[in-house]
Amino acid sequence: VQAFESTFFNSVELLHKMSESIRYDPYLHSKTPVLRPRKRIVLKVGREAFQAILNGLAECTGHDPLGTQELYRSLQREHNYMLGHYFRHLYQTIKFIDTQPDTVLTDSQKKRYASMLRAQLSTSELTLLLLNCLEGMVDEGQFRNLLVKFHMLEHLPLRVQDGIVLANETSLPLCTLEQLWGYYYEQDISLRDVPPLGAFGTNPYRLPIMPGRKTATPSSKSKLDSRGVACA
């Protein structure tokens, strides 16, 4: 347990440093719609940046949650360095808790450490976390399943209006009730026996296999789709 705690608390400290280093300057990255607000916004650094991003989304998206999600995808696609490393590290920290053997942590101990991690997250961080882990956003559901298992969104204030889930503070439309249902139960996220592709592992973008390269050839049990990509 001592070795686990040393790694865990170092990971939490690193996450805190990451959150403090996040920068949001809407005029530095004006090509992204979410980063073009109608009124002047000064540079935001640290946890203020999370709220500033949500404010920018709320200003640009209207009342359509799918619009919010598309803008968030655009933000992650064009400026992934803003939040990508933060959420990847958060995912790995939760996964580190979850994958400890029973000889190190019991289930109740895992929940206790996860709750300690959850307590470090602000409301704006939790709101962006929900957006980040919606179906089809970043992976096949691995991150979202960990949020479900350890109740990571327990302290996120939400409200529902006309079937749309809104962030309580900004009234930002986040998702539909149907999409929110994905946060109630762990989902089956089997990778359907897709073989790892070298350094890219089980990359969800399903990278094509180079023709004529035996090192990347899938197992004999796998088939190839029309692009030469291994599939079940």
Disulfide bonds with the S-S distance in Angstrom:
none
